[in-house]
């Protein structure tokens, strides 16, 4: 049998280092390699140093309306940041907090740089927070209540003015590019045109590394989002370790193309990686949607990044496009060295298609990595850094210490201690105290397990969120988070998300959301969501998939299923910042659907195993 093609650039990863310290109480401490580089003091100092060293090299590039790239050099970014910091020094007090309600843009980045230099924390949220079919603006109102911003930046305020008027106190200063839509607003031109402070470099050098640089919202996957304090020190510490493992293979010091929102730590980490390594960050104006993915494809062909990060859905769309366009395929793979996916598992058929095309184009396979992290740990703190086809979360980055607390079976609750771990939640001492154990380890609320216990160097796999786990009336434990992931993977692309039900009941049930396009592609049925939810062919297919999951020995046997028609309501908190469903909030809002699921009747299907059990009664 011929050998598989090698993974391109795998040798650029350093050899994994792992240090284990078992304790008498059965907990286990796990450390990666020690950090090797000196820690920079602040992100503002990083930009200042890079501007001095790189000058006119492009830091940021974004498409104009005409389709050309508008470029901002390191020197220009530093000069603009100094002017913005000058305005903030004059107009923002020591308790200033800037809420940013806009998408990724050059102005957004420059404001972040200027605020960092001035020691003023920013809190970016998606512009979708200002959208509400009911007009309640629940998510935005929650953020304003907790954050208590002194300033708001809305790049174009006109379309969201009603939302902001509904939730902002009257004394908040608003900055925008269209001040005619907000009486008393500060024109962005005034901010970026302000004079710098008398000695901006000295002011940057005097910044305390423990100064908050960002207030970032948690994903809200198990409750209302909390606001995490992220300091300069946290980000500098994280990237000192991340660079040691990922910088060379990722090409962060060259060209990076990314769309992920800066309201989420995954997006901020890619931008930060470019700055720390002196690379050029191209703002991708495409998205992983049928309407906008063509824009991403155009950008990929032009920029040719060494690193491509996206959600699993985008990799499926990418494979479709590459299979249809050999020239695009060749351009995409020509310089590519590393791919990263997050948010869900990558379906095996998509991975196989991708690697077949890589082999056809360059004679090698491409390394895929994923990992683990949270807003409370700054961003990703674990990573896969060796050639593998297994989906796992890897090993801790340099400088990260794990405490593994045994759970039932082969799983551990994972806790973290490192300089990149948060000092706490903003103005929430109760939640902060509950987040740490008596040794100062952050309680993640997540479980992991060894990929192969006899070979710890192969790292860990994610094993569920503890808050999503429950027991049936029989006492049977149900790992809800793991079960949800397994279901979505097994029913891809028909099922987009699911609610796992059964706490306090005798059996596990599931309510699912369907993708009409996925149903059409898989079952050949084209219909509106309400019609699909009642179609016996769709329900029978779902029941068969549940039976197959049980036969394959997956986490728990799902006894019954039904389809939800109403999509998740983001404004009510059903969707997290990452776009995943908040199980606890959604189950509370959909009690009637849960009751219908267990009452049976029209629209509910038993799994194959349960039908067989029922027939034998």
C-alpha positions as CSV (number, residue, x, y, z in Angstrom):
1,X,0.0,0.0,0.0
2,X,1.4,3.4,-1.0
3,X,2.2,6.0,1.7
4,X,-0.1,8.9,2.2
5,X,1.2,12.3,0.9
6,X,3.0,14.3,3.6
7,X,1.5,17.3,5.3
8,X,2.9,20.5,3.9
9,X,5.0,22.5,6.4
10,X,4.4,20.2,9.3
11,X,8.1,20.6,10.2
12,X,7.4,24.3,11.0
13,X,5.6,23.2,14.2
14,X,8.0,22.7,17.2
15,X,8.0,19.3,18.8
16,X,5.2,19.2,21.5
17,X,6.3,19.4,25.1
18,X,4.2,18.1,27.9
19,X,4.7,18.1,31.7
20,X,2.4,16.1,33.9
21,X,2.1,16.4,37.7
22,X,-0.3,13.9,39.3
23,X,-1.7,14.8,42.7
24,X,-2.8,12.5,45.6
25,X,-6.4,13.8,45.2
26,X,-6.4,12.4,41.6
27,X,-6.3,15.8,40.0
28,X,-3.6,16.3,37.4
29,X,-1.7,19.4,36.5
30,X,-0.7,19.7,32.8
31,X,1.8,22.2,31.3
32,X,3.1,22.8,27.9
33,X,6.5,24.2,26.9
34,X,7.8,27.2,28.9
35,X,7.6,30.6,27.1
36,X,10.8,31.5,25.4
37,X,10.3,35.1,24.2
38,X,10.3,38.2,26.3
39,X,6.8,39.5,27.0
40,X,6.0,43.0,25.5
41,X,4.4,45.3,28.0
42,X,1.2,46.4,26.1
43,X,-0.4,46.1,22.7
44,X,0.1,49.9,22.2
45,X,3.8,49.4,22.6
46,X,3.7,46.5,20.1
47,X,2.1,48.8,17.5
48,X,4.6,51.6,18.3
49,X,7.6,49.3,17.9
50,X,6.3,47.7,14.7
51,X,5.6,51.2,13.2
52,X,9.2,52.2,13.9
53,X,10.6,49.0,12.4
54,X,8.3,48.5,9.4
55,X,7.3,52.1,8.5
56,X,5.3,52.0,5.2
57,X,4.6,48.3,5.2
58,X,0.8,47.7,4.9
59,X,-0.8,46.8,8.2
60,X,-4.5,47.0,7.2
61,X,-6.2,46.6,3.8
62,X,-9.9,46.8,3.0
63,X,-11.9,46.9,-0.3
64,X,-13.3,50.3,-1.4
65,X,-16.6,50.6,-3.1
66,X,-14.7,50.6,-6.4
67,X,-13.2,47.2,-5.5
68,X,-9.6,48.5,-4.9
69,X,-7.7,47.8,-1.7
70,X,-7.5,50.8,0.6
71,X,-4.2,50.4,2.6
72,X,-3.0,51.7,5.9
73,X,0.7,51.4,6.8
74,X,2.1,50.6,10.2
75,X,3.4,54.2,10.4
76,X,0.0,55.7,9.4
77,X,-1.8,53.5,11.9
78,X,0.5,54.6,14.7
79,X,0.0,58.3,13.7
80,X,-3.8,57.9,13.5
81,X,-3.8,56.1,16.9
82,X,-1.8,58.9,18.4
83,X,-4.4,61.5,17.2
84,X,-7.3,59.4,18.5
85,X,-5.5,59.0,21.8
86,X,-5.1,62.8,21.9
87,X,-8.8,63.3,21.5
88,X,-9.6,60.7,24.2
89,X,-7.1,62.3,26.6
90,X,-9.0,65.6,26.2
91,X,-12.6,64.4,26.1
92,X,-12.7,61.1,28.0
93,X,-12.2,60.8,31.7
94,X,-10.5,58.1,33.7
95,X,-13.6,55.9,33.9
96,X,-14.3,56.1,30.1
97,X,-15.7,53.0,28.4
98,X,-16.3,52.9,24.6
99,X,-19.1,50.7,23.3
100,X,-18.4,49.9,19.6
101,X,-21.5,49.0,17.6
102,X,-20.2,48.3,14.1
103,X,-18.6,45.6,12.1
104,X,-14.9,45.2,11.2
105,X,-13.5,48.2,9.4
106,X,-10.3,50.2,9.2
107,X,-11.9,53.0,11.3
108,X,-12.9,50.4,13.9
109,X,-9.3,49.1,14.0
110,X,-7.8,52.6,14.3
111,X,-10.2,53.5,17.1
112,X,-9.1,50.3,19.0
113,X,-5.5,51.2,18.5
114,X,-6.0,54.8,19.7
115,X,-8.1,53.7,22.7
116,X,-5.4,51.2,23.7
117,X,-2.8,53.9,23.5
118,X,-4.9,56.2,25.7
119,X,-5.7,53.4,28.3
120,X,-9.4,53.5,27.5
121,X,-11.1,50.1,27.2
122,X,-13.4,49.3,24.3
123,X,-16.3,46.9,24.2
124,X,-17.1,45.8,20.6
125,X,-20.5,44.1,19.9
126,X,-22.0,43.0,16.6
127,X,-24.2,45.5,14.8
128,X,-26.8,42.8,14.9
129,X,-27.3,43.7,18.5
130,X,-29.1,46.7,17.2
131,X,-31.5,44.6,15.2
132,X,-34.8,43.5,16.9
133,X,-38.0,42.4,15.2
134,X,-39.9,43.2,18.4
135,X,-38.2,46.6,19.1
136,X,-37.0,45.4,22.5
137,X,-33.3,45.3,21.7
138,X,-32.8,42.9,24.5
139,X,-29.1,42.0,23.9
140,X,-28.0,45.6,23.3
141,X,-30.0,46.8,26.4
142,X,-28.3,44.2,28.5
143,X,-24.8,45.2,27.4
144,X,-25.5,48.9,28.0
145,X,-26.9,48.2,31.5
146,X,-23.8,46.2,32.5
147,X,-21.1,48.2,30.7
148,X,-22.4,51.7,31.4
149,X,-20.5,53.2,28.4
150,X,-19.4,56.8,28.4
151,X,-18.9,56.8,24.6
152,X,-20.4,54.9,21.7
153,X,-18.9,54.4,18.3
154,X,-21.4,53.6,15.5
155,X,-19.6,54.0,12.2
156,X,-22.8,54.7,10.4
157,X,-25.4,55.6,12.9
158,X,-28.4,56.3,10.6
159,X,-29.6,52.7,10.2
160,X,-29.3,51.9,14.0
161,X,-30.3,55.3,15.5
162,X,-33.7,54.0,16.7
163,X,-32.0,51.1,18.5
164,X,-29.5,53.3,20.2
165,X,-32.0,55.9,21.2
166,X,-34.0,53.1,22.9
167,X,-31.2,51.9,25.1
168,X,-28.6,54.7,25.6
169,X,-28.7,57.1,28.5
170,X,-28.8,60.8,27.4
171,X,-25.3,61.6,28.7
172,X,-23.5,59.1,26.4
173,X,-21.3,60.7,23.7
174,X,-21.8,59.2,20.3
175,X,-19.1,59.2,17.6
176,X,-20.0,58.4,14.0
177,X,-19.3,59.3,10.3
178,X,-22.8,60.6,9.7
179,X,-23.5,63.0,12.6
180,X,-26.5,64.6,10.8
181,X,-28.5,61.5,12.1
182,X,-27.7,62.1,15.8
183,X,-28.0,65.6,17.3
184,X,-24.9,66.4,19.3
185,X,-22.8,63.5,17.8
186,X,-19.1,63.9,17.4
187,X,-17.9,63.6,13.8
188,X,-15.2,60.9,13.3
189,X,-13.2,63.5,11.3
190,X,-12.9,65.5,14.5
191,X,-11.6,62.5,16.5
192,X,-9.0,61.3,13.9
193,X,-8.0,64.9,13.1
194,X,-7.2,65.8,16.7
195,X,-3.6,66.8,17.7
196,X,-1.6,64.0,19.5
197,X,-0.6,64.3,23.1
198,X,2.6,66.2,23.7
199,X,4.8,63.1,24.0
200,X,2.6,60.1,22.8
201,X,5.5,57.6,23.0
202,X,6.2,58.5,26.6
203,X,2.5,58.1,27.4
204,X,2.4,54.6,25.8
205,X,5.6,53.6,27.7
206,X,3.9,54.7,31.0
207,X,0.8,52.5,30.5
208,X,0.3,49.8,33.2
209,X,0.2,46.4,31.5
210,X,-2.7,45.5,33.7
211,X,-4.8,48.3,32.2
212,X,-8.0,46.9,30.6
213,X,-7.8,47.1,26.9
214,X,-11.0,45.3,25.9
215,X,-14.2,44.4,27.6
216,X,-15.4,41.3,25.8
217,X,-18.8,39.6,26.0
218,X,-18.9,35.9,26.8
219,X,-20.6,33.9,24.1
220,X,-23.8,33.5,26.2
221,X,-24.1,29.8,25.3
222,X,-25.5,29.0,28.7
223,X,-26.9,32.3,30.0
224,X,-26.9,36.0,29.5
225,X,-23.4,37.2,28.4
226,X,-21.1,38.5,31.1
227,X,-18.4,41.1,30.3
228,X,-14.8,39.8,30.7
229,X,-12.0,42.2,31.6
230,X,-9.1,41.7,29.1
231,X,-5.9,43.5,29.9
232,X,-2.9,44.4,27.8
233,X,-0.9,41.8,29.8
234,X,-3.4,39.1,28.9
235,X,-3.1,39.6,25.1
236,X,0.7,40.0,25.2
237,X,1.1,36.9,27.3
238,X,-1.2,34.8,25.1
239,X,0.7,35.7,21.9
240,X,4.1,35.1,23.4
241,X,3.0,31.5,23.8
242,X,0.9,31.3,20.6
243,X,3.7,32.7,18.4
244,X,6.1,30.0,19.8
245,X,3.8,27.3,18.3
246,X,1.9,28.9,15.4
247,X,3.6,32.0,14.1
248,X,5.9,30.4,11.5
249,X,3.4,27.9,10.0
250,X,0.5,30.3,10.0
251,X,2.2,33.0,8.0
252,X,0.9,35.8,10.4
253,X,3.9,37.8,9.5
254,X,2.9,37.8,5.7
255,X,-0.6,38.1,4.4
256,X,-3.7,37.2,6.4
257,X,-7.3,37.3,5.2
258,X,-10.1,37.1,7.7
259,X,-13.8,38.1,8.2
260,X,-14.4,36.9,11.8
261,X,-16.0,39.7,13.8
262,X,-13.8,41.6,16.3
263,X,-16.7,41.4,18.7
264,X,-15.5,37.8,19.3
265,X,-12.1,36.8,20.5
266,X,-11.5,34.5,17.6
267,X,-11.6,37.5,15.2
268,X,-9.5,39.7,17.5
269,X,-6.8,37.0,17.8
270,X,-6.2,36.8,14.1
271,X,-5.9,40.6,13.8
272,X,-3.6,40.6,16.8
273,X,-1.5,37.8,15.4
274,X,-0.9,39.9,12.2
275,X,0.2,43.0,14.2
276,X,2.5,41.1,16.6
277,X,4.2,39.4,13.7
278,X,4.4,42.4,11.4
279,X,2.1,41.1,8.7
280,X,-0.6,42.5,6.5
281,X,-4.2,42.0,7.6
282,X,-6.8,42.0,4.7
283,X,-10.4,42.5,5.9
284,X,-12.5,39.9,4.1
285,X,-15.8,41.5,3.1
286,X,-17.2,38.1,2.2
287,X,-19.1,35.8,4.6
288,X,-19.8,32.0,4.7
289,X,-23.2,32.4,3.1
290,X,-24.5,31.6,-0.4
291,X,-24.9,35.3,-1.2
292,X,-21.4,36.5,0.0
293,X,-19.0,33.6,-0.2
294,X,-18.1,34.5,-3.8
295,X,-16.5,37.7,-2.4
296,X,-14.3,35.6,-0.1
297,X,-13.3,33.4,-3.0
298,X,-12.2,36.4,-5.0
299,X,-10.2,37.7,-2.1
300,X,-8.5,34.3,-1.5
301,X,-7.4,34.1,-5.1
302,X,-5.9,37.5,-4.9
303,X,-4.3,37.5,-1.4
304,X,-3.2,33.9,-1.3
305,X,-2.8,33.6,2.5
306,X,-0.8,30.9,4.1
307,X,-3.5,30.6,6.8
308,X,-7.2,30.1,6.3
309,X,-9.6,30.1,9.3
310,X,-13.3,29.7,9.1
311,X,-16.4,27.9,10.3
312,X,-17.0,24.3,9.1
313,X,-19.9,25.5,6.8
314,X,-17.4,27.6,4.9
315,X,-15.1,24.7,4.2
316,X,-18.0,22.8,2.5
317,X,-18.8,25.8,0.4
318,X,-15.1,26.2,-0.4
319,X,-14.8,22.6,-1.6
320,X,-17.8,23.1,-3.9
321,X,-16.1,26.2,-5.5
322,X,-12.6,24.6,-5.8
323,X,-14.0,21.5,-7.4
324,X,-15.7,23.7,-10.0
325,X,-12.7,26.0,-10.7
326,X,-9.3,24.4,-11.2
327,X,-7.5,27.8,-11.5
328,X,-9.0,29.0,-8.2
329,X,-8.0,25.6,-6.7
330,X,-4.4,26.1,-7.8
331,X,-4.3,29.7,-6.5
332,X,-5.8,28.7,-3.2
333,X,-3.4,25.9,-2.4
334,X,-0.3,27.4,-3.9
335,X,0.9,29.1,-0.7
336,X,-1.5,27.6,1.9
337,X,0.2,26.0,5.0
338,X,-2.5,25.8,7.7
339,X,-6.2,25.7,8.1
340,X,-8.2,26.3,11.3
341,X,-11.9,25.5,11.9
342,X,-13.9,26.4,15.0
343,X,-17.5,26.5,16.3
344,X,-18.3,22.9,15.4
345,X,-16.7,19.7,14.1
346,X,-15.6,19.5,10.5
347,X,-17.5,16.8,8.7
348,X,-15.2,14.0,7.5
349,X,-16.5,14.0,3.9
350,X,-15.6,17.7,3.7
351,X,-12.1,17.1,5.1
352,X,-11.6,14.2,2.6
353,X,-12.7,16.3,-0.4
354,X,-10.4,19.1,0.7
355,X,-7.3,16.9,1.0
356,X,-8.0,15.2,-2.3
357,X,-7.8,18.6,-4.0
358,X,-4.7,19.6,-2.1
359,X,-3.0,16.4,-3.3
360,X,-4.1,17.1,-6.9
361,X,-2.9,20.7,-6.7
362,X,0.4,20.5,-4.8
363,X,1.1,16.9,-4.1
364,X,0.7,17.4,-0.4
365,X,-1.9,17.6,2.3
366,X,-2.7,20.7,4.4
367,X,-2.4,20.8,8.1
368,X,-5.7,21.4,9.9
369,X,-5.7,22.7,13.5
370,X,-8.3,23.5,16.0
371,X,-8.1,24.0,19.7
372,X,-9.8,25.3,22.8
373,X,-10.2,28.7,24.4
374,X,-12.7,31.1,25.9
375,X,-13.2,34.8,26.4
376,X,-12.0,34.3,30.0
377,X,-8.7,32.9,28.8
378,X,-8.3,35.8,26.2
379,X,-8.7,33.5,23.2
380,X,-7.4,30.0,22.3
381,X,-5.0,28.5,24.9
382,X,-4.9,24.9,23.5
383,X,-3.9,23.9,20.0
384,X,-3.3,20.9,17.8
385,X,0.3,21.3,16.5
386,X,1.1,18.0,14.8
387,X,-0.2,16.2,11.7
388,X,-3.4,14.3,12.5
389,X,-6.8,13.6,11.0
390,X,-8.4,13.4,14.5
391,X,-10.6,16.2,15.7
392,X,-9.3,17.3,19.1
393,X,-8.4,20.4,21.1
394,X,-4.7,19.6,21.3
395,X,-2.3,20.5,24.2
396,X,-1.8,23.7,26.2
397,X,0.2,26.6,24.6
398,X,3.4,27.7,26.3
399,X,2.7,29.5,29.6
400,X,-0.7,27.7,30.1
401,X,-1.3,25.5,33.1
402,X,-4.2,23.1,33.2
403,X,-5.8,21.5,36.3
404,X,-7.8,18.4,35.4
405,X,-10.4,17.4,37.9
406,X,-11.8,13.9,37.4
407,X,-15.4,13.4,36.4
408,X,-17.3,10.2,35.8
409,X,-15.7,7.9,33.2
410,X,-12.7,9.1,31.4
411,X,-13.4,12.8,31.5
412,X,-12.0,15.7,33.4
413,X,-13.3,19.2,34.2
414,X,-10.6,21.5,32.8
415,X,-9.4,24.6,34.7
416,X,-6.8,27.2,33.6
417,X,-4.2,29.3,35.3
418,X,-2.0,31.7,33.3
419,X,-1.2,35.3,32.8
420,X,-3.7,35.3,30.0
421,X,-6.6,34.3,32.3
422,X,-9.0,37.2,33.1
423,X,-8.8,39.1,36.5
424,X,-12.6,38.8,36.5
425,X,-16.0,39.9,35.1
426,X,-16.7,43.6,35.0
427,X,-18.5,44.9,38.1
428,X,-19.6,41.4,39.0
429,X,-17.7,40.2,42.1
430,X,-20.1,37.3,42.8
431,X,-19.6,35.8,39.3
432,X,-15.9,36.5,39.5
433,X,-15.5,34.7,42.8
434,X,-17.5,31.7,41.5
435,X,-15.3,31.5,38.4
436,X,-12.1,30.6,40.3
437,X,-11.1,27.8,42.6
438,X,-9.1,28.1,45.8
439,X,-5.8,27.9,43.8
440,X,-6.7,30.6,41.3
441,X,-7.6,28.2,38.5
442,X,-10.4,29.5,36.2
443,X,-13.3,27.0,36.2
444,X,-14.1,26.6,32.5
445,X,-17.2,24.6,33.0
446,X,-16.1,22.3,30.2
447,X,-14.9,18.7,30.1
448,X,-12.1,17.2,28.1
449,X,-10.7,13.7,27.8
450,X,-7.4,12.2,26.5
451,X,-7.5,11.3,22.8
452,X,-5.5,8.2,23.8
453,X,-4.8,7.9,27.5
454,X,-1.7,5.8,27.0
455,X,-0.2,8.4,24.7
456,X,-0.8,11.8,26.3
457,X,1.3,13.6,23.7
458,X,-1.7,13.1,21.3
459,X,-3.6,15.7,23.4
460,X,-7.2,16.0,24.4
461,X,-10.7,16.0,22.8
462,X,-13.6,18.2,23.9
463,X,-16.1,16.2,26.0
464,X,-19.0,18.6,26.6
465,X,-20.2,21.6,28.6
466,X,-21.0,20.7,32.1
467,X,-23.9,23.2,32.2
468,X,-25.6,21.2,29.3
469,X,-25.5,17.9,31.1
470,X,-28.4,16.4,33.0
471,X,-29.9,13.1,34.3
472,X,-33.0,11.2,33.3
473,X,-35.5,10.0,35.9
474,X,-33.7,6.7,35.9
475,X,-30.5,8.4,37.0
476,X,-28.9,8.0,33.6
477,X,-26.4,10.7,32.8
478,X,-26.8,12.6,29.5
479,X,-23.9,14.6,28.1
480,X,-26.1,17.1,26.3
481,X,-23.3,19.2,24.7
482,X,-21.6,16.2,23.3
483,X,-24.8,14.6,22.1
484,X,-25.8,17.8,20.3
485,X,-22.5,17.9,18.5
486,X,-22.8,14.2,17.5
487,X,-26.3,14.7,16.2
488,X,-25.4,17.7,14.1
489,X,-22.5,15.9,12.6
490,X,-24.5,12.7,11.9
491,X,-27.4,14.7,10.3
492,X,-25.3,17.2,8.3
493,X,-26.4,19.1,6.2
494,X,-30.0,18.5,7.0
495,X,-29.9,19.6,10.7
496,X,-28.4,23.0,11.5
497,X,-28.8,23.0,15.3
498,X,-30.7,21.2,18.0
499,X,-32.1,21.3,21.6
500,X,-31.4,18.3,23.7
501,X,-34.4,17.6,26.0
502,X,-35.0,15.1,28.8
503,X,-34.1,16.5,32.2
504,X,-36.5,15.0,34.7
505,X,-38.0,12.7,32.1
506,X,-37.6,9.1,31.3
507,X,-36.0,9.4,27.9
508,X,-33.9,11.8,25.7
509,X,-35.7,13.8,23.1
510,X,-34.5,16.3,20.6
511,X,-36.0,19.4,18.8
512,X,-34.1,20.3,15.6
513,X,-33.8,23.1,13.2
514,X,-33.5,22.2,9.5
515,X,-31.7,23.6,6.6
516,X,-34.1,23.7,3.6
517,X,-31.1,23.7,1.3
518,X,-29.6,20.7,3.1
519,X,-33.0,18.8,2.9
520,X,-33.2,19.5,-0.8
521,X,-29.6,18.3,-1.4
522,X,-29.9,15.2,0.7
523,X,-33.5,14.1,0.3
524,X,-34.6,15.9,-2.9
525,X,-37.4,17.6,-1.1
526,X,-38.0,21.3,-1.7
527,X,-40.5,23.1,0.5
528,X,-41.0,25.8,3.1
529,X,-39.8,25.2,6.7
530,X,-43.3,24.6,8.0
531,X,-44.0,22.0,5.4
532,X,-40.7,20.3,6.0
533,X,-41.4,20.1,9.7
534,X,-44.5,18.0,9.0
535,X,-43.3,16.0,6.0
536,X,-43.3,12.2,6.9
537,X,-40.2,11.6,4.7
538,X,-38.2,14.2,6.5
539,X,-39.3,12.9,9.9
540,X,-38.6,9.3,9.0
541,X,-35.1,10.2,7.8
542,X,-34.4,11.9,11.1
543,X,-35.6,8.9,13.0
544,X,-33.4,6.6,11.0
545,X,-30.4,8.8,11.6
546,X,-31.1,8.7,15.4
547,X,-31.3,5.0,15.2
548,X,-28.0,4.8,13.3
549,X,-26.4,7.0,16.0
550,X,-27.5,4.6,18.7
551,X,-26.2,1.6,16.7
552,X,-22.8,3.4,16.3
553,X,-22.5,3.7,20.1
554,X,-22.7,7.5,20.3
555,X,-23.1,9.3,23.6
556,X,-26.8,8.6,24.4
557,X,-29.8,7.0,22.7
558,X,-32.3,9.7,21.5
559,X,-35.8,8.3,21.8
560,X,-37.8,10.9,19.9
561,X,-37.5,14.0,17.7
562,X,-39.5,16.8,16.2
563,X,-38.8,19.8,14.0
564,X,-38.9,23.5,15.1
565,X,-40.2,26.0,12.6
566,X,-39.6,29.3,14.4
567,X,-35.8,30.1,14.1
568,X,-33.8,30.9,17.2
569,X,-34.5,34.5,18.5
570,X,-31.2,36.2,18.9
571,X,-32.8,39.3,20.6
572,X,-34.3,37.0,23.3
573,X,-30.9,35.5,24.0
574,X,-31.5,32.1,22.2
575,X,-28.4,32.7,20.0
576,X,-24.9,33.3,21.4
577,X,-22.4,35.7,19.9
578,X,-20.9,32.7,18.1
579,X,-24.3,31.9,16.5
580,X,-24.8,28.7,18.5
581,X,-28.0,28.0,20.4
582,X,-28.2,28.9,24.1
583,X,-29.7,25.6,25.3
584,X,-31.1,26.8,28.7
585,X,-32.7,30.0,27.4
586,X,-34.2,28.3,24.3
587,X,-35.6,25.4,26.4
588,X,-37.3,27.8,28.7
589,X,-38.8,29.8,25.8
590,X,-40.0,26.7,24.0
591,X,-41.6,24.7,26.9
592,X,-44.7,24.2,24.7
593,X,-42.5,22.5,22.0
594,X,-40.9,20.3,24.6
595,X,-44.3,19.2,25.9
596,X,-45.5,18.5,22.4
597,X,-42.4,16.4,21.8
598,X,-43.1,14.2,24.8
599,X,-46.9,14.1,24.2
600,X,-46.3,12.5,20.8
601,X,-48.7,12.7,17.9
602,X,-48.4,14.6,14.7
603,X,-44.9,15.8,13.9
604,X,-43.1,13.6,16.4
605,X,-41.1,10.5,15.5
606,X,-39.6,7.8,17.6
607,X,-36.2,6.6,16.7
608,X,-35.7,3.2,15.1
609,X,-34.6,1.6,18.3
610,X,-37.6,3.1,20.2
611,X,-40.1,1.8,17.5
612,X,-38.7,-1.6,18.0
613,X,-39.0,-1.4,21.8
614,X,-42.5,-0.1,21.5
615,X,-43.5,-2.9,19.1
616,X,-42.3,-5.5,21.6
617,X,-44.3,-4.2,24.5
